[in-house]
Amino acid sequence: MKKIVVCTDFSANAKAAVNYALSLAQFYGAELMLVHSYMVPVPVSEIPPSIEMYEQIKKDSELQLERAKLELEEKNKTGATISTHLENENLLIILEELNKKIKPDLFVLGTRGHRDFVDVLVGSNTMKVVNHLPAPVLIVPSAATFKPVKKIGFACDFDKVVETTPLDLLNKLVKDFDAELHVINVDYKNKHFTPDTPEQSMLLDHLLFKMKPRYHFLEGKNMAEITEVFVEKNQIDLLITIPKKHSFFEKFFKGTHTRQLVYHTNIPLLCIHEK
């Protein structure tokens, strides 16, 4: 992992994500880019904002971003390279451009934390980024602090496992942290069991064989809540999932189910899109 991008709106919730990203960058010896999206308010009257107003908002944002960088530099004991990026643009558009230009290994965003309402860091941008940015996105709850990852949870639906399983990344994380891998599948009365499920499960076991995974088949209607209970009971440090399209697991990333999973866990959630 060589490049990490972390987003901030300078709130306390964002600070948790920024601190987590710094610790991760220090662990990997990676470059860290601190990104802020400032949006000049759209006028509600016929009188447009003055040039002075635009300049003041930009200046204030620059000062806050520089202050945030200085705070990180004080905690930066390993000499990790820290840079900043500021734009008057929608956050998703900024990250999409950065993904094309510098190709970060990871994007980090924060949330308001456990069981909070559906508002998230920089408005509703967290879920937009998860759903549309074709790159790994790590969502860090406000209560999370960095620690060596000892147990990794991989939420899987046993659908097209060869095409969708992030094998290289799983291998890297398990090896780098010397962590246990726990594969989690949630179903209710075999509603999502298909004729292909047995074969897919065997294929997954073959793919993950060297990582010696442990499998957990959980029963329940609410996948987010069932997963939350498992995570807490088994002291999982990092949860990984794939926001697939056209599959039952898509529920996690549409409407209230997505927000439930994000807000019902106090551990970082790593979202990796299908290949």
N, C-alpha and C positions, 0 to 999 in steps of 0.2 A: 504494500500500500504506500504510494508515493505522494498523492495529492488528495487533500481533504478540503471540502468547502463547507463552511458553517454559516447559517443565516441568523441575523439578529435584528430585533427591533428595540434593543436596549432595555427590555423589561427584565424583571427577576426571572421569569420563566425562560427567556431566551438565554440568560446568563448560565443557567444550568446546562443547556445544550452546548454553549460555547466552551465552558470549562471541560465538559466531557470530550468535546472534539479536540481540545488542546491535549488532554491526557492521552487520547488515542494517537494523536500525531506524535507525541513524545515517545509512546510505546513503539511505534513503527519507524520513527525517524523521518516522518513525512512532512511535506510543506502544508501549511494551513492558511487558507484564505477566508477572511472574515467579510461577509457580504451584507450590505444593507440596501433595501429598496425603499426610497422615499418617494411618495406620490404627492404632488402638488394638488390641493383640493380642487375639484371641478366646481366652477362658479355656479351658484344657484340664481344669480341675477344677471342682468344684461351687461353689467360692468365686469370686465375680465380682471383677474388678479394683476397687480402691478409687477413690473420687473423687479422692483425692490423686494416684493414679497417672495418671488421665486428665489432670488439670491439669498435672502435671509434663511429660508427653509433649507437650501442647499448648504449654506455655511454652518447652520446648527447641526445638520446631519454629519458634515465633515468633522466637526469638533467632537461629537459624540462617538463617531467611529474611531477617531484617533485616540480618544480617551479609553475606549474599549480595548484597542490594540495595546496601549501602554500597560493596562491592567494585566493583560495576558503576558506581556513581556516580563513583568515582575514575577510571574509564576513559571516562566519558561526556563527551567533549570537545565534542559538538555540542548539548548541552542537551536530549537526547531525554527525554521524560517516562517515568519508570519507576515502576510500581506493583507491589504484591504481592497474592497471593490464597492463603489457607490454609484447608483444610477437612479434617475427619476423614471422608473419603468415598473411594470408588473413583475412581481418576483418570479413567476414561472417563466416568463420570457427571458429574464436575466439568466436564470439557471440553464435554460435550454441553450442559450448562446455560449455560456461558459462550458457546458457539456461538449459542444462542438469544437470550441477553440482550445481548451486546455485538457479536456477529457479527465476530470477528476475520478479517483477510484471510489469516492464516497461523498454524498451530500448529507449534511446533518441539519435537522430542524428540531424545534422544541414544541411542546404543548403545555397547556395549563395544568396538566397532571391528573391524578386519580379522581375519577368520577365527577370531573368538572363538566360544565355545560359544553355545547358544541362549538364554542368559539375556540380558536387556536391561534398560535403565533402568527403575527402579521395577517390578521383576519382569518379567512378560510383557506389561505394559501397552502397550508400543510397538506390537506387532502387533495387539492388540485395538483400539487407537485407529485404526491404518491401515485395518483391516477394517470398522470400524463408524462412525467419525466422518465425517459428510457434509460435510467441509471439507478444503481443502488441508493436508496434513501434510508437513513437512520433517523427514527423519530425518538427523541429523548424526553421522557416525562420530567416535570419540574423537580420531582423528588429523587431522581436518579443521580448517582455519583459514580465515577469511574472506578472499577476494580477489575483485576484480572478475571477474565471469563472462564469459569470452571464448568458450567453446564449450559449447553446451547439447545434450545428447543426449535425444531423445524416442523412447522405446521404443514401437513401434506394431505392432499385429497386422492392420491393414487390415480391420477389422470395424466396421461402422456408424460410419464416420469422421465423418460430418456430426453425428451425435447425441452422439458421445463426445469428439471432439477439443477440448481446452481452448483454443480459438482466441484468446480475449481475453487469457488469461494468457500464452500463448506470445508473442503479439504484444508484450505489455507487457515481458516479460523480455528478448526480443531487442532491443527498442528501447531500454529503459532501460540495458542493459549494452553495447549495440552489439555483440551477440554473434552468432556463427555458430550455425545450427541444423542439427543432424545427426539425421536420422530413421533409427532402427535397427529392423530386422526380423530376427528369428531363426527359422529353420525347419529341418526335417530331412527331406530327400528329398521336399519338397513335401507333407508330411503335413497341413499346415494350409492348403494352397492350395485354394480353392473356386472355383466358377464366377463368384462375385461379386468375387473378389480383384482382377482387372484393373480393373474399374470403380471399386472402392473406392480403389485406389491412384491412379487418375486424379482422383477427387474430392478426395482428400487433397492432391494436388499443386496442385489449383485453390485449395483453402482456404489453403494455405501459400505460394502463389506469391510474394507480396510480400516474404516473409521469405527468399527464395532458399535453400531448404533443400538439403542434400546427403543423398542416400539411400544407405543401406548395407544390403545383403541378405546376412546371415550364415548360415552352415550349421553345424549342430551339434545334438547331443542335449540337452546341458545349457545351457539358455538363460542361466542366471545366470553360469556360467563364461565362456561365449562373450561375453556382454555385458561382463564384467569385463575380459577381455583387450582388447576394443575400446576401452573407456573409458581404460585405462592407455596403450595404444599411441597413441591419438589425443588424449590430454591433455584429455579432457572434464572440465569444471569442475562441471557440474550435470546429474544424470540425472533425467528426468521420466517417469513411467509412470502408467497408469490401472488400478487394481485392479478390472477388470471382473468381472461375474458371467456365468456360462454361456458362457465363451469359453476358448480354450486358454491365454490369457495369465493367466487366473486362477491358474495354477500358481505364479506368482511370489508369490501372496499366500495360499497354503494350504500347510500342512505345511512340509516342509524346504525347498522351493523358495523360499519367501518369505524364510526366514532366510538362505539361501544368497546371495540377491541383496543383502540388507541387509548381511551380514557380508563379502561378497566385493568390496566397493567401499570405497575410502577417500575418496570424494567424497559430498557431500550427495545424498540421494534424495528428490525431491518427488513425493508420491503425490496424485493428483487423481481423485476418483470420477467415475463417469459422471454426466452431467447428469440 
